Amino acid sequence: MNRRDALVRVIESLHAEIAALKANDVVALERATQAKLAGIDVVAAFDDTPPNAETRQLAEEAHRLNETCRIYVNLMSANVRRRLQQLAGDGLAAYRPGTHAFA
């Protein structure tokens, strides 16, 4: 497998991660994450070869998709935190002016 093919696999895995996050499918998320990490390992094996324009473009797409995954995870985490605060009866804001307390 070459770097380009590995990056395409990483991109496919990132699309699968996003779909799994949207569906709250933990099994699919784990499978997609493992495939992504395996693809990244293959890409890393080509570190000594300078990337061409296509490789850079694929890497940038993978980066954008990974950022999308990160945003989904952060939103889900914030929703869980807010819900747990509600269940605990803590109606205070995550940031309290003057106290520098962050949730």
C-alpha positions, 0 to 999 in steps of 0.5 A: 500500500502506498501513502495515497491509498493509506490516506484514502483509507484514513479519510474513509475511516473518518467518514465512518467515525462521523457516521458512528458519532451521529448514530451513537454507534459505539461499536462502529465508532471503535471499528472506524477509529481502529481503521483510522489509526492503522491507516495513520501508521501506514502513512507515517511509514512514508515520513521519509518521502516528501509529499506531492500535491495530491498527498498534501490535499488528501492530508488536508482533507483528513485533517478537516474531517478529524476536526469535524470528529473533534467538534462532534465529540466536544459537543456531545461531551458538553451536552452530557456535562450539562445534563449531569449538572441538571440531574445533580441540581446544579443550575449554575453556569459552567463559568462563574464570573469572578471565581474563575471556575470552569466546568 
